[in-house]
């Protein structure tokens, strides 16, 4: 299915591709992370201990956590030592196939607006690096309503994520910024023909500042920078996991140059190979909310 879809996309214009992807994604008939699920599991960052501790220490009970849009378990596994059970949900079969297993983490194929939990039974619902998708799909109101249903009266909603990272080597940072802006159009709204994202990266990179959560009270907002040491090869995998890059890549014709290959060549000319270790700073955030 994925190969067939990519073949059809190669025959379409940029605007036709984006419109087709939006319609398919909205209908839920396409796994939008199928192509990059493996590199997503390998290269996406785990969440800082300080952020996990903030969530855990803000709760009165630690029986059941629900992690929606769990991907391959980046947050779910960090929550698992602190809860009797973690129910981790994602609507991508490919993502779940690479999920990190823990005895008390139960992975289920499910979207975020049909949480398989009883009324007033959940201590915390976490939405890690996925709330921007709810905004893009216009399902944020349904999600918040569902969270209201399953949360205990003293429970919390934790909206977690991270914006675009920065690199310690200036020349590599400059090259990456050019790719992020010029190739992917990350500074533009998703409706713009030069933007390859279905989400609004500007909203995510501002850490959802200004986003409203109807019928919820914000009780805390935390931002923190965490530095990680990775190889350039792993960093290239991280870029490959971008949904915007995958949409761009799908429309490349046989003899087109892949912008990621161009970026790797540019950085290679600077004298840095895939085994070069770089320092990456990720700007993490956490928004804690209680039902109104």
Secondary structure, 3 states (H helix, E strand, C coil): CHHHHHHHHCCCCHHHHHHHHHHHHHHCCCCCCCCCHHHHHHHCCCCCHHHHHHHHHCCCCCCEEEEECCCCCCCHHHHHHHCCEEEEEECCHHHHHCCCCCCCEEEEECCCCCCCCCCCCEEEEEEECCHHHHHHHCCHHHHHHHHHHHEEEEEEEEEEEECCCEECCHHHHHHHHHHHHHHCCCCCCCCCCCCCCCCCHHHHHCCCCCCCCCCEEEEEEEEEEEEEEEEHHHHHHHHHCCHHHHHHHHCCCCCCCCHHHHHHHHHHHCCCCCCCEEEEEEEEEEEEEEEC
